Amino acid sequence: MKTLVALAVGAMAAGSIAFAAPASAGCQGGWTPWGGGTICDGPVSADGNFERCQTAGAMGFGGTNCFILNVANANPPRVGP
């Protein structure tokens, strides 16, 4: 039983590290016990593009979607550093 608990704790820690936003990302959002979401934007490149990752979840279900946007077309506006 102790081994099972240790494996579960290790998996949760590894999952939170694997899906964490990059250190240079600017994030905005919120969570409630029933769900929520976060938008994290990466640094802007020379051509005005940046990576946006949106995470959403509700009652244990959810996921993350990352895509490339341009500063001129971002809606909502960029929330970066």
C-alpha positions as CSV (number, residue, x, y, z in Angstrom):
1,M,0.0,0.0,0.0
2,K,2.8,2.4,0.8
3,T,4.4,1.7,-2.6
4,L,1.1,2.5,-4.3
5,V,0.8,5.8,-2.5
6,A,4.5,6.7,-3.2
7,L,3.9,6.0,-6.9
8,A,0.8,8.1,-7.0
9,V,2.5,11.1,-5.3
10,G,5.5,10.7,-7.7
11,A,3.2,10.7,-10.7
12,M,1.4,13.8,-9.6
13,A,4.7,15.6,-9.0
14,A,6.1,14.6,-12.4
15,G,2.8,15.6,-14.1
16,S,2.8,19.1,-12.6
17,I,6.5,19.6,-13.6
18,A,5.9,18.3,-17.2
19,F,2.9,20.6,-17.8
20,A,4.2,23.7,-16.0
21,A,4.5,26.8,-18.1
22,P,8.0,27.9,-19.1
23,A,9.7,30.2,-16.5
24,S,9.7,33.2,-19.0
25,A,6.0,32.9,-19.7
26,G,3.4,35.4,-18.6
27,C,0.2,33.7,-17.3
28,Q,-3.3,34.8,-16.5
29,G,-6.3,32.9,-15.3
30,G,-8.0,31.4,-12.3
31,W,-9.3,28.1,-10.8
32,T,-12.2,27.2,-8.7
33,P,-13.1,23.8,-7.2
34,W,-15.4,23.2,-10.3
35,G,-12.9,24.2,-13.0
36,G,-11.1,27.1,-14.6
37,G,-8.4,27.9,-17.1
38,T,-5.1,29.6,-17.7
39,I,-3.6,31.5,-20.7
40,C,0.2,31.5,-20.8
41,D,2.1,33.5,-23.4
42,G,5.8,33.0,-24.3
43,P,8.3,35.6,-25.5
44,V,7.7,37.5,-28.7
45,S,10.0,36.7,-31.6
46,A,11.4,39.3,-34.1
47,D,8.4,38.8,-36.5
48,G,5.9,39.5,-33.8
49,N,4.8,35.9,-33.2
50,F,4.6,34.2,-29.8
51,E,3.3,30.8,-28.4
52,R,0.1,30.8,-26.4
53,C,-0.9,27.8,-24.3
54,Q,-4.5,27.6,-23.0
55,T,-5.3,25.2,-20.3
56,A,-8.9,24.4,-19.2
57,G,-10.4,22.0,-16.8
58,A,-13.7,21.1,-15.1
59,M,-14.4,18.4,-12.6
60,G,-11.2,16.5,-13.3
61,F,-11.4,16.7,-17.1
62,G,-9.4,19.1,-19.2
63,G,-6.4,19.7,-21.3
64,T,-3.9,22.1,-22.8
65,N,-3.7,23.5,-26.3
66,C,-0.7,25.5,-27.6
67,F,-0.5,27.5,-30.8
68,I,1.3,30.4,-32.5
69,L,-0.2,33.9,-32.6
70,N,0.9,37.3,-33.8
71,V,0.8,40.3,-31.4
72,A,-1.4,42.2,-33.8
73,N,-4.1,39.5,-34.0
74,A,-4.1,38.2,-30.4
75,N,-7.5,38.1,-28.7
76,P,-7.3,38.5,-25.7
77,P,-4.2,40.6,-25.9
78,R,-0.8,39.1,-25.0
79,V,-0.2,38.6,-21.3
80,G,3.5,38.1,-21.5
81,P,6.4,39.3,-19.4
